[in-house]
Amino acid sequence: MSLLLASIGFGLITSAVLAIASVGFTLQFAVTDVLNLAFAAVMTAGAFTAYLVNQAGYSIWLGLVAALVAGAVLSVLLNYLVYTPFQRRGSAPITLVIVSLGMALIIEFGIAGIAGGVGVSYRMGQGSTVKAGGLVLTTVQLVIIAISLIVMAGVHALLRYTKLGKAMRATAANRMLARNCGIRAGRVIGITWAVTGALSGLAGTVFAIDIGTFDPTSTDIFLVLILAAVFLGGPGNAYGAMLGALVIGLSTEVSAAYIAADYKYVIAFVALLAMLAVRPSGLLGART
């Protein structure tokens, strides 16, 4: 029982980090119509931005704010300098996927060229240990979970109670109709890149805090979990991404406790394939 509870604790941390990344990824895909495989590379850029701030002698939490800004700026630049020109030329979606993969490699190897290919860590303590039954979490891990919950609540409030959120949902549903209704779709898409880029920078930083030591390619395998969570919950559905992140995060860590840890990512895809066989649109996706 203690092993199960311990693995659930690790699963909750993984789910918290994964939820931030998955919500950002799925919102970006829904509104901009770009399956951006460079999302994890932007996470890495955010993590290293926080590292630079931390190495300068400042708190990692100040570095996290810097990572938010860096992720937003980098994502907006990717959109305006790379993806938008391809979309204006009417490029096929698969072309944009390949382009995004190329940008991911450029960003990662650019970071490696500047920072080196070695693993680095933040200068920070993990705080005291908090025990609840068999669950054992550090103060920093609880902060990560709290940040994730705040982000999820913020995304809900954005989508349900703000004009921007309603415009984002309308643009995601039908861009042409949204424009005909007076919504400035181009502006909404630009803001979406900034918001989701900020979420990417945040996710990259808390991911780096969680794993301890990271390098320019550490988020590559995490992209696999992001895709699994997004397509398990339903592509383009923010609430589906939250649910998918919880399922994937818990299933990978609990399975790692009873099966070889190297196979935990396989478990994530087994769950994904099983869901796709039963409901291809995902847990919360609309049936087609």
C-alpha positions, 0 to 999 in steps of 0.5 A: 500500500505504501508503494502504491501511495508513493507512486500516486504522489509521483503521479500527481506531480507528473500530472500537474506538470503535464496538465500545464503543458497539455492545456497550452498545447491543445489550446494552441492547436485548436485556435491556430490550427498548427500542430506545433511539435516545437512546443517542447523546445519552447519549454526547454527555452523557458527552463534555460531562461529561468536557469540564467536568472537563477544563476545570476543569483535570483530566486527560481520563482523570479526565473519562472516569471522570466520563463513565462515571458521568454516562452510567450515571446518565442512562440509569437516569433515562431508564429509570425516569422515561420508558421504564418508565412507557410499558412498564407501560402496555403501549405498543407497541415503536414508541411507545418508539422514538418516545419515545426519539427525542424524548428524544434531541432533548431531551438534545441541545438541552438540552446545546446550550442550556447549553454552546452550539452551537459545537464544543469540544475537550479540552485534551490532547496526542496523545502520540508517534507509533508506526509499525508498517510502514505503520500510523501511530498516536498513543499516545492512539489506541493507548490507545483501542484498549486501552480497547476491548479491555479493555471487550470482555474485561470484557463477555465475562467478565461474560456468561460467568462472573458471576451477573449476566451469566447473569441478563442472558442469561436475562432477554434470552432470556425475561423471564417464564421468568427471573422464574419461575426466581427471577431478579429481572428488574426489578433485572437490567434496572435494572443493565443500564441502569446498565452500558450507560449507563456504556459509552455515556458511555465511548464518547462520550468516546473518540469525542470524543477521536478526532474532536478537535472535537465539538458537541452533535450530533456523535454523530447520524451515529455512531448510524447506524454503531452501528445498522449494526454491531448489525444486521450482527452480530445484534441482541441479540448482544454478540459480533455487535456486536463483529464488526459494529463491526470490519467497519463500522469497517474498511469505512468508513475503507478505502472513504473512502481510495479513494472520496470520504469523504462516501460512507463511511457509504453503504458501511456500509449497503451492507454491512448491506443485503447481509447482511440480504438473505443472513442477516436475523438478522445474522452471529452471530444465530440463524436463525429 
